Amino acid sequence: MANAPTVLVLGGRGRFGQAAARAFADAGWRVLAQMRPGGAALALPGVRWIEVAPEDTAGLAAAARGAAVVVHALSPVYTNRVWRREVPRLAQAAIAISRELGATLMLPGNVYNFGESLPPVLHEDTPQAATTVKGRLRTQAEALVRRATDGGAMKAVVIRAGDFFGCGNGSWLDLILAKGLRQGRFGYPGPLDLQHAWAYLPDLAQSFVRVANARHRLPAFETFHFAGHAQAGTDWLDVLTDVAWENGWLRADGALRQGGVPWALMRAIGVVAPTFHAVAEMRYLWQRPHRLAGTRMQALLGPEPHTPFPDAVRTALAQLGFSQPALPAAA
């Protein structure tokens, strides 16, 4: 490990931050994970925790000296008001520490940038036309990062992905899809036949490691798309039905009771509950089929990490306490 490269993960306690820290550590990197002062360090093998606020550039630079890569995994509370304040500020903090360290900044992007008219297949050069507060803020943050690479003070990479699942709670999987699984229920936010972009976090995190290892071959600023899993609601229903059957959670006719998201009620509640308003604003992503084309990253690195969908879902459910993880395939 003496000559191992060092990565600084900003927001190491978050779901993506933890996945990234694990993936870099497993790949032999020296991993420094940032958390705010007073936070509780998580037991992640090979990870050293740094209690420094993200805006404390001097403190982070001193604690992370020699880091070659900075992963921006900081994620603010999911309301438009907080995002307006925090997304630009956190992007500036990530830029400042990356410049101070002379490191490559890596950050996960999402599909918000493409707006309500997003086409079925999203490429890196697909025009961005954000129509929501969060979409515009994400577009502006990426532009801010791109401008920061002018002049050679730093390099940066955006890896865009679909909705996260895996590595703990806080995703559509545990909040909606499998929330009532033990009671024989399945929830889905949109029509079951439309394709939707998903990212299994361990696979996405491994892609970050692979791109980090290839950073010297990249221009000052680059954007990649992580294809992940493009699945319809019926695909989720099939896997969750199998899991419910194996655990004895199905009703007598062997089918899960199906429900949706009360979008109209959510919009109404959103008048006084900002989180519901912010979620309802993204309903269009469940009404338009879309997937990410990962050809650019695959051209650079070969096939992306890809856990088979049923195995990914089962492992994610096991981490949520729903079932046992998928067994490895026989040799």
ABEGO torsion letter per residue (X at the ends): XAABBBBBBBGAABAAAAAAAAAAAAAGBBBBBBBBBGBBBBBBBGBBBBBBBAABAAAAAAAABGBABBBBABBBBBBAAAAAAAAAAAAAAAAAAAAAAGBBBBBBBBAAAAEAABBABBBAABBBBBABAAAAAAAAAAAAAAAAABGGABBBBBBBBBBBBEGEBGBAAAAAAAAAAAAGBBBBABBAABBBBBBBAAAAAAAAAAAAAAAAABBABBBBBBAEBBBBAAAAAAAAAAAAAAAGABBAAGBBBBBBBBAAAAAAAAAABAAAAAAAAAAAAAABBBBBBAAAAAAAAEBBBBBBAAAAAAAAAAAAGABBBBBBBBX
